[in-house]
Amino acid sequence: MTDFVLVAGAWLGSSAWEEVVPRLRAAGHGAHAVTLSGLGERRGEPAGRQTHVQDVVGEVERRDLRDVVLVGHSYAGIPVGQAAERIGDRLTRVVFVDSEVPTDGASFADGWWEGRAAMEAALAENDGFWAPLTAADYADAGQGLTDEQIGRIVAGSTPHPGASLTDPAVLARPLGELPATYVKCLLDGPEPNPTVAALLASEPWRLVEMDTGHWPMFSRPHELAELLLRAADGS
């Protein structure tokens, strides 16, 4: 039995996986959706340097999970990628779902498409938090989401603690050494970013494409679940 540990991206908590978890469990596996500190039902909890990495490691250790597939979506690829090397031989595979990946000494804000200064300005304008997208933002983004799915995302979103976005990653070894699958959601761009493209040249890494947008746990949850099951088998 594989134990999947699922972590959604910025603004979202464990409820983002509510249509994925039952399918994984129906296939006979464990599925544990994590809400990171300061988000969702944990809003108000402090989230400083490395807090979100420890949230993921702590979930694995607290439940004494083995044969673990860590799944990180979007922002969560950064803490999940760091946690993957810290759980040792408990790890079977890490799956990055249209996500950022950690670079030693760099933060999510450092890789932000508008630049770190723009991210820091956005945080300063919102009392140190990153404000969630609005329903109109999602509707205009062309990410294959229905109005109902957008409503669920918005309802489940909370402001994201800024310290986790500016916290530099800490890696003890090259990320390319980890067994990994990268899921590229094509409506969010046809190619992985250059950092991911370089990692995909590593032997343990695989690329899988989904013809959907950046939030596949909402837009294509059953397809995503099947992809995760295949990734756990190394395919």
Helices and strands as residue ranges (DSSP letters): E 3-7, G 14-17, H 21-26, E 30-34, G 40-42, H 51-62, E 68-73, G 74-76, H 77-86, G 88-90, E 91-97, G 109-111, H 116-124, E 129-130, H 135-140, H 147-155, E 160-161, H 162-166, G 175-177, E 180-185, G 186-188, H 194-199, E 205-210, H 216-219, H 221-232
